[in-house]
Amino acid sequence: MGTAEVGLIGAVMLLGLLGVAAPGVPGTLLCWAAVLWWATLRHTGLTWGVLAAATGVLAVGQVVVWLMPSRRIRDSGVDWRTVMTATGVAVVGFLLVPVLGAVLGFVGTLHVRDRMRLGSRRAAWAATRRTMRAVGGSVLVELLACLLVAGAWLGAVVAG
């Protein structure tokens, strides 16, 4: 498998990670499709194992999101730009400090954006909690599932 193919699969995976927070973009499906594409090109036991694990992790993530209480983003007053920025920082945080960096990056970015917008620390924490109740939980669960799949895929690619 050439570098160009791995790069394209990585680009689809990155698009899926960023698509988790974007409305109308099937981020989870894109991450799974990238692993499926890679597995069908390589045909090894490792690739099929990663695909099976990815399918399981993403399915469990979807069930957890489905079981969480539904909240409408428009009703909460949360800006999509803030959620997208927090998702981008969570992806970078995951690469720097696996798993924990994603959570800290997501929640930290929400707080910093609210602090800049509102000024006071108390109002910013209240807005951050309100945002996490409205969208943060479901986005974070789905993002962590996709990040685990991306990490497993990247580890398998590096391992060869």
Residue pairs with C-beta under 8 A, 6 or more apart in sequence:
1 38
1 41
1 42
5 41
6 38
6 157
9 34
9 37
9 38
9 153
10 34
10 154
12 30
12 33
12 34
12 37
13 30
13 31
13 34
13 35
13 150
13 153
14 91
15 25
15 27
15 30
16 26
16 27
16 28
16 29
16 30
16 31
16 32
16 33
16 34
16 146
16 150
17 27
17 31
17 87
17 91
17 143
17 146
17 147
17 150
18 25
18 27
18 84
18 87
18 88
18 91
19 25
19 26
19 27
19 30
20 27
20 28
20 87
20 139
20 142
20 143
20 146
21 27
21 80
21 83
21 84
21 86
21 87
21 139
21 143
22 80
22 84
23 73
23 80
27 142
27 143
27 146
28 58
28 61
28 62
28 142
28 145
28 146
31 54
31 58
31 146
31 149
31 150
32 54
32 55
32 58
32 149
34 153
35 50
35 51
35 54
35 149
35 153
36 51
38 47
38 50
38 153
38 157
39 47
39 48
39 50
39 51
46 156
46 159
47 156
50 152
50 153
50 156
53 149
53 152
54 149
54 152
54 153
57 145
57 148
57 149
58 145
58 146
58 149
60 145
61 141
61 142
61 144
61 145
61 146
62 142
62 145
64 141
65 138
65 141
65 142
68 137
68 138
68 141
71 133
71 134
71 135
72 134
73 80
73 83
73 134
73 135
75 134
76 130
76 131
76 133
76 134
76 135
77 130
78 130
78 131
78 134
78 135
82 109
82 110
82 113
82 114
82 131
83 131
83 135
83 139
85 109
85 113
86 105
86 106
86 107
86 109
86 110
86 113
87 106
87 139
87 143
89 105
89 106
89 108
89 109
90 101
90 102
90 103
90 105
90 106
90 109
90 140
90 143
90 147
91 102
91 105
91 143
91 147
92 101
92 105
93 101
93 102
93 103
93 104
93 105
93 106
94 101
94 102
94 105
94 147
94 151
95 101
97 104
98 151
99 144
99 147
99 148
102 140
102 143
102 144
102 147
103 140
103 144
106 136
106 139
106 140
106 143
107 128
107 132
107 136
110 128
110 131
110 132
110 136
111 124
111 125
111 128
114 123
114 124
114 125
114 127
114 128
114 131
115 121
115 124
117 124
117 127
118 124
118 127
132 140
